[in-house]
Structure formats: C-alpha cells, structure tokens
Amino acid sequence: MTRYSSDVAFTPAVKAIQSEKGSRQSYERVEQSGWKTTVTPELSAFLSTLDMFYLGTANAEGQPYIQYRGGSPGFLRPLDERTLGFADFAGNRQYITLGNLSENTKAFIFLIDYVRSRRIKLWGNARVVEDDPELLDLLSDPSYSGRVERAVLFHIEAWDINCPQHIHKRFPQREVAPVVEQLQERIQELEAQLATVRQAGAT
C-alpha cells in the first residue's frame, strides 16, 4: 500500500538503496511535501512550449521501451486535471508502444527543455483511443504535416521536476533559423560595403 505520491517511483527497493547510499533522509522530507498529482499552471505552461517528449512503456514481462514523440509546440496537452493527450502520428508501423499498452498500461513521460535546462518526469497509465473523431480533432494541428492515426491518453499518478544538472544546451531549428538569417543578411551588407570600398580604391 502506498502512502505518498512519490511511492510510484520510490519502491521499497529504491528506499533501501537510498538508505544505503545516504540520501534517504532528504527524500523522506520530499515524501512529506508530496509530488504533484494534477496538472498545474506550471506544468501546463511547460507543455505549451514543447514539440517533443519521450514516452516509456513496458510489455507484460517488464521489458522497457522508450519512444521519441514529436509534433507542433504544445501537441501534448492537458485534457483535464489528471489527463494529458496527444495525437499519435503515422510512423514506421512497428507498433511496439501500442502492443505494450495493450497488455500493460503503466507508462512514463519524460519532458525536457534543452534550451532552459529543465526536465519533468510523469508517472501514470496510458491508453490508446482510435474511435473518437472529436478527440482526434481536438488533438490535431492542421498546420503540422503528420498524419494522425489515433490518440493516446495519459492518466497522471504523480509528477516531479527533476534537477537541471548535466542538461546540455540544444536549440530547436525554429529558434536558430531567424538568428542565422539575420547574420546572413548582415554578412551580405558588409560584403556589399567592402565591394564598394574596393571599387572606389581601384579608381
């Protein structure tokens, strides 16, 4: 029986190792304050900026699998205070995630913002929805080129903000492209000025 929301991750085996390694006391204080179990404004704002995340599932034997999911910014969105949803796009047709969820609904979402060095971990259960046109329309983005095949709903059990250590900075193309364009325009301006100066010096 669980007492704290963090028990979803801090199993007896994990707590035993924390005790052995000397971190148990500090995490006991974390348990008292509790991990969050509902969508907060902070989580909602974090989701609205992300165009990717990692989804973890496992089969009936416990074999884990992690899949990258991408879409337009905010494609993983809150549907109510305990549920997130996203459109599942056509891919390589291996269907490992779908197969895993058909026999084991436990799932994990790992969110990371490489630009701002932030990450959030969510534990919960997921299910696939293929016969709800209204839900698919709600989760679809007409401006995104991916073909929606189904929806996946994620019921949150607990979530926690992870420390920012060792997150290497990476910048998405949509943020880098305008900067590069400005630099290229400036280079063209300077090259034109240099050509004018050289031409004037040659006469």
N, C-alpha and C positions, 0 to 999 in steps of 0.2 A: 504494500500500500504506500502511495506517495504522500508526502506531507507538504512538499514545496514544489513550485512550478519548475525549478531547476532540476528536480529529480529525474526529469525526462532525459537529462544528459548525465547528471551525477548519480550514477547507479552505485550500489554497494561496492562493486569492484573499483570504480573510479574513486570513491571516497576513501577506500582503503589505501590506494596508491597516493592520494593527496596527503593522507596522514603520514605515510612512509616518507614522502618527499618534503614534508614540512609546510604545505600550503593549505591544509585542511581548516585551520583556524580562521584564516581570512575568508575562505569560501563559506564557512558557516555563517559569517556576517552577511554574505551575499544572499544566502538562503533566507535569512530573516527578512530582508527587504523584498526579496522575490523578483523573479524575472517577469517581464510583461507577458500577458496572455491575450491581449486585444490590440487592434490597430489603433495607434495613437497618431496625433497630428505629425509628430516627428517621423514616424515610420511612413506615413502617407506621403510626406514631403520627400523623403529619401527615395521612395519608389518612383515618384513622378519624374525623376531625372535619369533613371537608369534605363539603358537599352539592352541590357544583358544580365543574366544571372546563371547560377549553377544549381541544377536540380539533382538531388541524390535519392535513389531508391534502392531496394534490395529484393531479391527473389525469396521464395519460400524457404530456401536453405540458408538465407542470410548473406548470399553473395552480393556485395555492393556494386553499384553502378552510378556514375556521375555523368550528367549530360549538360552541355552548354545550351542555353536558350537565349535567342536574340530576337529583337523586334524594334519597333519605334520607341522613343523615350516614353516611359510610363506604361508600357504594354502589360506589365504585371501590376494589377490594380486591385484595390480593396473593393469588395462587394458588400460586406457588412463588417461588423466589429471583430469577427473571428474568421472571416473568409477572404482569401485572395484568389484571383482568377486570371488566367491568361489564355490567349489563342495559341493553339498548337498548329504550327505550320507544316506543310508537306516537306519531308526530308528524304533520308536515304532508305526508308522503309525497312529498317531493321526491327523497329517496334520493341526494343528492349525495355524501355520505360513503361510502355503500355502493358507488356507482359508481366513485368514486376508488379505493377499496381493491381493487376487482375488477381494476384494471389497474396499480396502483402501491401496494404495501404499506407504503411508507415513511410514518411518521406521527409526530406530535409532540403531547405533552400538556403543557399549561401549568396548573400548580396555583397558586392564590393564596388566601391567608388575609388578607382585608381587615381583620379585627379586630386581628390581631397583626403586620401588615405583613411577611408572609413570602411568598416565592414559590419554586417549584421547577420546573425545566424537565427534561423527559424526552424523549429521542430513541429511536426504535425502529421496529418494524414491527408492523402490526396486521392482524388477520383477523377475518372475520365468521363466527359459528357459529350455524346455525339448526336443527340436527337433533340436539341433545344435551339431552334433558329434564333429566338430572341436573345439568348445568352451569347450565341456566336456573333450576332450583330453588335451586341454591347461591347464585346471584347475585341472586335475587329477595328482596324485602322485603314480606311480606304487609301491613304497615302503610302502605305507600306506594301511592297511588292509580293510578300509572301502569301501563298495560298492557304487559307485556314481550312483545316480538316476536322478539327474538334476543339473542345475546350478542356482545360484541366483546372479543377478547383482544389484549393489547398486550405484545409481547416487548421488554424493555428492552435497548438498546445502551449507553446512558450517561445519567446524570442529574447535575444540579448545582443547588446552592442559589444563587439569584440575590440580588443586594443589595436591601435594603429601601427604597432611595431612591424618593421620589415616589409611594409607595403611599398613596392617600387612604383614610382610615378609613371603613368601611361596616359596619353591624351588621345581622345577619340578624333577621328578624321574631321568631324563636323566642327570641332573647336580649333583644330590646327589649320584647316584649309583657309579660313579668312586671314589668318596671320601670314601664311605663306603668300597668299595673293597680294597682300599689302607690301610685303618685302619685294616681290617680283616687280610690282608697279614702281616701287622706289628705285630699284636697280635700273629699270628702263629709263626713268627720269635722269638718273645720274649718268648713264651711258650716253643719252642724248646730249646732256650738258658737256660731257667730255668730248664728244664728237664735234660739237660746236667750237669748243676751245681749240681743239687740234686744227680744225679747218681755218680758224682765224689766225693761228700761228703759222700756218703754211702759206698764207697770202702776204 
